[in-house]
Amino acid sequence: MKKIGILHGKETSFPEAFVARVNSKNVQGVHAEPVFVDELIQGNPTPYAVIIDRISQDVPFYRAYLKNAALNGTAVLNNPFWWSADEKFFNNCLATKIGVPVPRTVLLPSKEMPPDTSARSFRNLKFPLEWEKIIEYLGGFPLFMKPHSGGGWKNVYKIHNFDEFFKAYNETGTLVMMLQEAIEFDSYFRCYCLGGKHVRIMDYEPRNPHHLRYVADHKVPQSLRDQMHTYVLRLNEALGYDFNTVEFAVRDGIPYAIDFCNPAPDAAVDSVGEENFEWVVETAANLAIERALAHRDGANNLTWGTYVSGATEGRLPVNPVEMPNADAVKKATRKAPTVKKA
C-alpha cells in the first residue's frame, strides 16, 4: 500500500477535500489520510510514500519530522531541506539569473543586533550605509519594505519618504528586511504551480478585502498570460517547488514577479473561490497519486530544482532564451531615475 499523507494545521477545507478526492479515485494500492505523527525516533521511517506539507513553516518539530521522513524515502512536497534554506531575497536574486523580471530590491541589515552579538560581530559590514544611494537605485519613493524570509503580510510597510522609512525601519527589530521598488501595477495575478508543470493563472486584486481578492477580471492579451505561464514554470523549475504560487504585478505590459516563495499557499475555498479550489484539489490529488505510484523504496524521492542539481555539476543558472519583451525589461531596469528631493 502506498500511503499519501497531508500534514496541516488550522486549515480544513483543502486538506479534507484533498484526502476525499484521492480516495474517491480508487487507485489500487493508494490511500490518502491526514498524517499521524507518533514518537519520533531518529532514523525510523514513516508509513507514508508521499506527504504534502502545509504547516512545517510554522512548526519546527514538523520540519524535523519531514526531514527524517525524506531521509527514509518519503516524497515530501515541498522538499523540506530546500524550503528550510530558501527565502524571498534569494528568490529575487535567482530570478535575475534566469530572465524573469523582478522589482529592484536591496537587502538591509537588521536594525537591531541579533541576540548574542555585538558591534564587533559586524566589523565586516559597511556603516553607515548610503541611504540616498540605495533609494536612488530603487527609483525613489514609494517603496515597500518586507521581511526577507517572508511571513505573509506581517511587517510589510509601504513608505513614501525618508521619515516614513526610518520610522518603519526602527520598528523592525532584528528582522532582516528587503527594501523594494513599488510596482504601480495595471493588473495583478496569482498563479498556482503544482508539480513544476501544472499552472493556473488567477486574476487577483490585492487591494480588495481578503475575501474578494480573487474576484477580478483583468482584460489582458493572451500573449501576456502565456508569458506569465512561462515565467511560472521557469521559476519553479529552478527552485524545485512541487507546490507554490507566483504573484505578478503587470506594469506597462511587463509582468514583474513580486512574490514566488509561497510553498504553503492559501487554498481555502472561502478565499480562492470554488473554481480555483476545484482546480487545486483535483490537480494536487492527481500529483500525489502520480508521485505515490512513482515512489521507489529506499531511494531519494524528493524534488530538487535545477539550481541545486546544477550546483552538483558545478553549473550556475544562466539567462535562458529571452522573452519577446526582454528589451523593454532591460530598458526599464537599466538605470533608475534620480531621487526627487524635497
C-alpha positions, 0 to 999 in steps of 0.5 A: 500500500502506498500511503499519501499523507497531508500534514496541516494545521488550522486549515480544513477545507483543502486538506479534507477535500484533498484526502476525499478526492484521492480516495474517491479515485480508487487507485489500487494500492493508494490511500490518502489520510491526514498524517499521524505523527507518533514518537519520533525516533531518529532514523525510523521511517514513516508509513507514508510514500508521499506527504504534502506539507502545509504547516512545517513553516510554522512548526519546527518539530514538523520540519524535523519530522519531514526531514527524517521522513525524506531521509527514509524515502518519503516524497515530501512536497515541498522538499523540506531541506530546500524550503528550510534554506530558501527565502524571498531575497534569494528568490529575487536574486535567482530570478535575475539569473534566469530572465524573469523580471523582478522589482529592484530590491536591496537587502538591509541589515537588521536594525537591531543586533541579533541576540548574542552579538555585538558591534564587533560581530559586524566589523565586516559590514559597511556603516553607515550605509548610503541611504540616498544611494540605495533609494536612488537605485530603487527609483525613489519613493514609494517603496515597500519594505518586507521581511526577507524570509517572508511571513505573509503580510506581517511587517510589510510597510509601504513608505513614501519618504525618508521619515516614513522609512526610518520610522518603519525601519526602527520598528523592525527589530532584528528582522532582516528586511528587503527594501523594494521598488513599488510596482504601480501595477495595471493588473495583478495575478496569482498563479498556482504551480503544482508539480513544476508543470501544472499552472493556473493563472488567477486574476487577483486584486490585492487591494480588495478585502481578503475575501474578494481578492480573487474576484477580478477580471483583468482584460489582458492579451493572451500573449501576456498570460502565456508569458506569465505561464512561462515565467511560472514554470521557469521559476519553479523549475529552478527552485524545485517547488512541487507546490507554490504560487507566483504573484505578478504585478503587470506594469506597462505590459511587463509582468514583474514577479513580486512574490514566488516563495509561497510553498504553503499557499492559501487554498481555502475555498472561502478565499480562492473561490470554488473554481480555483479550489476545484482546480487545486484539489483535483490537480494536487490529488492527481500529483500525489497519486502520480508521485505515490505510484512513482515512489521507489523504496529506499531511494531519494524521492524528493524534488530538487530544482535545477539550481541545486542539481546544477550546483552538483555539476558545478553549473550556475543558472544562466539567462535562458532564451529571452522573452519577446519583451526582454528589451523593454525589461532591460530598458526599464531596469537599466538605470533608475531615475534620480531621487526627487528631493524635497 
